[in-house]
């Protein structure tokens, strides 16, 4: 699934992953990204949601707070250990699996979400194909915009120190829509919005 699976299996990285969201710019970005999801998806209580690339469960727990029934899938054992340590009463089911071959029947989930996932995978086409297979109503993609200052900044930093952003593939809106249309039903409605000064793209596909 990932360009660099060893990076995500690093126990120290997994244990400290959520800290970026807890203060300053990270907290601000987190709020903006979540607001984008709410505006584009408009979820309602009781819907089922699959998060592909759930990592330590940061967004999975937030989805759960919206009264959604959440399942998180990730290929990293280290990230999943952190997620499961935070889980209380097993209200969120975290599963180790490859996103290219999801262990679910077709149309199993009302909603499917991929937040900061497509940028770091080897086979975005296969993953999107699976996402559309298991989704019943809507799909949400959250990615870093290709031509944003933030994407440029992270790529430059990756030249001088070890970083997962070194191999990351960012997308423009046009590229993202083109990729999505390969797998979306003909009558699907695609919407997108940007936030964080255009650095983050939220794209929703309404399958109904």
Order of alpha helices (4+ residues) and beta strands (2+ residues): alpha-alpha-alpha-beta-alpha-beta-alpha-beta-beta-alpha-beta-alpha-alpha-beta-beta
